[in-house]
Amino acid sequence: MPATVQSSITAHVHPLVLLSATDHYNRVAKDTKKRVVGVLLGQNKGKTVNISNSFAVPFEEDEKDPSVWFLDHNYVEAMNDMFKKVNAKEKLIGWYHSGPKLRSSDLEINELFKRYTPNPVLVIVDVKPNDEEIPTDAYFAIEEIKDDGTTTTKTFMHIPSEIVAEEAEEIGVEHLLRDIKDNAVGTLSTRISSQLGSLGGLQGRLEEIRHYLEKVVSGQLPVNHQIIYNLQDMFNLLPNLESQEMVQSFSTKTNDQLLLIYLSSMIRAVIALHNLIDNKIENLKGENTLQEETKEEKPIPAAKSKKNAESINSCLQLVTKFAKLIVIAGSCPFCKSKIGYYAMLSKMSVHHYNDNNIDLGTACGKPFHTSVLSITDASESDILTAQ
């Protein structure tokens, strides 16, 4: 169990350490219950431990027996010598593992690292955090003195940890986050959700302050002057919203944002209009092409053309001679009689005929509609005359 003694030492963890530890876990132990171990590099400045770099170390342990483990200290020494050549200011100051909690073998591993530094720091990096908190926990090994005078035992003392970064590191992290962002979620929606969450948290804090002050006024809680002074200092930091400079600044900022919104809307409208014009042009080209293809007449075979001409001439002769003709076109669905088209000059009607081709008129008395058989498509055998 880690000690709960308040420590004045703070561990400053840089983003590169978090990225290296996460990458180490994804390469070696992703989707498993194993943990990864690595070495921390940086500077111990007394009250602060600046952890600026790290590297992975081959590590294995028995899942059933935690006391059985292996760490390649030869690899640690070789890598440490190479890092010294690159940056002599970064020294071996401790080690890390992916936890997510302390294990029984951590004290033994910590004793191994005392070969390289007198008081190694242990940082547990939670590579799969569930809460929106700092994913690091830092510890120092101490001798715990018991009140009953029994033998002292070694344990870990928790120290506060912070995520710090220089300007160059912040820029690099921003580029990395830009590359791995979720494309399914828009940037605007993410920003709005973040702002809503921040405003909700602020509202909750203000509600707590109001409830506290109400209880103090009603006498339910005693007056704590330190809290009152802190609240007064906080309210003194609030700007005067009624000053001319503040009003003008808000107005300028609002106008700038409205101008950006207006320009964005105009650009969006112009792009939409441009796309509409392109679609209209494409549709017009397609219609013109279709019309040209329709106008193109397919060549008619000579034999069929000659047959059609002979049929048309026969029809014209019959119409001229008898002034009427009949084209047989199947049977009536009601009375089963043969039916045909009765044509006289430009008029045409449907008549019924018996087997001897005698005109029966409407026969069954029911109207019959069928697809009109073109006279020009009829053969001479289909054309009969009525006496």
C-alpha positions, 0 to 999 in steps of 0.5 A, spaced: 500 500 500 502 506 498 503 511 503 499 517 504 504 522 507 504 529 504 510 530 499 513 536 497 516 533 491 512 534 484 513 530 478 513 533 471 511 529 466 512 531 459 507 529 453 513 525 449 513 520 455 506 519 455 506 518 447 512 513 448 509 509 453 502 508 449 506 506 443 510 501 447 504 498 450 500 498 443 506 494 440 507 489 445 501 488 450 495 491 446 489 487 448 492 483 453 493 483 461 500 484 460 504 490 462 510 494 459 516 497 463 521 502 461 526 507 463 525 515 465 530 520 463 530 527 466 532 531 471 531 531 479 531 538 481 530 537 488 522 539 489 521 537 482 522 531 478 522 533 470 521 527 466 522 529 459 524 522 455 523 515 456 525 508 452 522 501 452 525 495 456 524 488 455 520 485 460 517 479 462 513 476 468 509 470 470 502 472 471 501 466 476 507 468 480 508 475 480 515 474 484 518 471 477 520 476 473 525 478 468 528 485 466 534 486 461 538 490 465 544 490 460 539 493 455 538 498 460 545 500 461 547 500 453 541 504 451 542 509 457 549 510 455 547 512 448 542 517 450 547 520 454 551 521 448 545 525 445 543 529 451 548 529 457 542 533 461 537 527 461 539 522 466 536 516 468 531 518 474 526 512 474 522 507 471 515 506 468 510 501 467 503 501 464 499 498 471 494 501 471 496 499 479 501 498 483 503 490 484 507 486 489 513 486 485 514 493 484 519 494 490 523 489 487 524 492 480 525 499 484 531 496 488 534 494 481 534 501 478 537 503 485 543 501 481 543 507 476 540 512 481 539 513 488 532 514 489 528 512 482 521 515 481 516 510 479 510 513 474 504 509 472 502 511 466 494 509 464 494 507 457 487 506 457 484 511 462 476 511 463 476 518 466 478 525 464 484 525 469 491 526 469 493 518 466 499 518 471 501 516 478 508 518 481 511 514 487 517 514 491 520 508 495 521 510 502 522 506 509 515 506 513 517 507 520 511 504 524 508 506 531 509 500 535 516 499 534 516 493 529 521 493 523 521 498 518 518 496 511 519 499 504 513 502 501 511 507 496 509 514 497 505 517 492 507 524 490 503 529 485 504 529 478 503 534 472 503 534 465 507 540 463 510 541 456 514 546 452 512 550 446 515 546 441 512 540 445 505 543 444 506 544 437 508 537 436 502 534 440 497 539 436 499 536 430 499 529 432 492 530 435 490 533 428 492 526 424 489 522 429 482 525 430 476 522 429 473 524 422 466 522 424 466 527 429 466 534 426 471 540 429 465 545 430 461 539 434 467 537 438 468 545 440 461 546 442 460 540 446 467 542 450 464 549 451 458 546 454 461 541 458 465 547 461 459 552 462 456 546 466 462 545 470 462 552 472 455 553 473 456 547 478 461 550 482 457 557 482 451 553 485 456 550 490 459 557 492 451 560 493 449 554 497 455 555 502 454 562 502 447 561 504 448 556 509 453 561 512 448 567 512 443 562 515 448 560 521 448 553 519 456 553 517 461 557 521 464 563 517 471 561 514 475 567 513 480 564 508 474 561 504 471 568 504 478 572 502 479 567 496 472 568 493 473 576 494 479 575 490 476 571 485 470 576 484 475 582 484 478 578 478 472 579 474 472 584 469 467 590 469 462 589 463 460 596 464 466 599 462 466 603 455 473 599 453 469 592 455 463 594 451 467 596 445 471 590 445 465 585 445 462 589 440 468 588 435 469 581 437 462 580 435 462 584 429 468 580 427 465 573 428 459 575 424 463 577 418 466 571 418 459 567 419 457 572 413 463 570 409 462 563 410 455 563 408 456 567 402 462 562 400 457 556 401 452 559 397 457 561 391 459 554 391 452 551 391 450 555 385 456 553 381 455 546 382 448 547 380 450 550 374 455 545 372 449 540 373 445 544 369 450 544 363 451 536 364 444 535 364 443 539 357 449 536 354 446 529 356 439 531 353 442 534 346 446 527 346 440 523 347 436 527 341 442 526 336 442 519 337 434 518 337 435 522 330 440 517 327 436 513 323 438 505 323 439 502 316 433 498 313 435 491 310 434 491 303 429 485 303 425 488 308 425 495 305 422 491 299 417 487 302 414 493 306 414 497 299 410 491 296 405 491 302 404 498 302 403 498 294 398 492 295 394 496 301 394 502 296 391 498 291 386 494 295 383 501 298 383 504 291 379 498 288 375 496 294 375 502 298 375 498 304 380 492 307 380 488 313 386 486 317 385 479 321 388 480 328 387 474 332 380 472 336 375 475 340 376 474 348 369 473 349 366 470 343 372 466 340 370 469 333 376 472 329 376 479 329 380 484 324 380 491 323 375 494 318 378 500 315 375 504 310 379 510 308 381 514 314 376 510 319 378 504 322 373 499 327 374 492 330 369 487 327 368 480 328 369 474 323 367 467 322 371 462 319 369 464 312 371 471 313 364 473 313 363 480 317 359 479 323 359 486 326 360 486 333 358 479 334 358 479 342 356 486 343 362 487 347 367 492 345 374 489 344 380 493 344 387 491 342 393 493 340 393 496 333 396 492 327 399 497 322 397 496 315 404 497 313 406 491 317 401 486 315 402 481 309 398 480 303 395 473 306 393 477 312 389 482 308 382 480 306 376 484 302 369 484 304 364 483 299 
